[in-house]
């Protein structure tokens, strides 16, 4: 079946622009996660949804970052007034489990964001 | 907060050599442990996971990992690597119900 998909795969933004990154999880997966992966680093947790509820947003680095999953399926990560330090790969993952870590997370290909 | 250390940043091996990649985490208690792999041009995918029970876990493609609670470690092993094992390997830890913490990754290059 189809895996997790993300769009766009690459995004170049000028500093100060707003961007929106989309994630389509595996159908039926309850949990959805966003991660930020800087060059040479491992993924860092940003936020977690269970269906449409955002249960953990402790990893969002600033109030410029906002995520939503209004119908409990597709999710969008929005970054306002992008800064150069926002340049990274943004990964989305989904899982069947209703508890974080209780089941395998399936990752998408990521969106590589470059802020000039 | 939890932290995960992967001591080997870059590993180069010849085919048929044995592999061991280190992973240590900082906080104890009940943990779930994972190894993920990212082959060139592909997504992160799960190699193996430990939730409870036998501390020696077997995963796909001949990989295994051993959870040693007293050492806060979950090292990944493979007795004989192949060229196709060339990839980036990430260790991850979470306390049940809480966020994942990933290590910085180990880049493995296997020379034919």
Interface residues (C-beta under 8 A of the other chain):
Chain A: X3 X4 X33 X35 X40 X41 X42 X43 X44 X45 X48 X56 X58 X59 X91 X93 X99 X100 X101 X102 X104 X105 X106 X107 X108 X109 X110
Chain B: X4 X32 X36 X43 X44 X45 X46 X49 X51 X90 X92 X94 X95 X96 X97 X98 X99 X100 X101 X102 X103 X104 X105
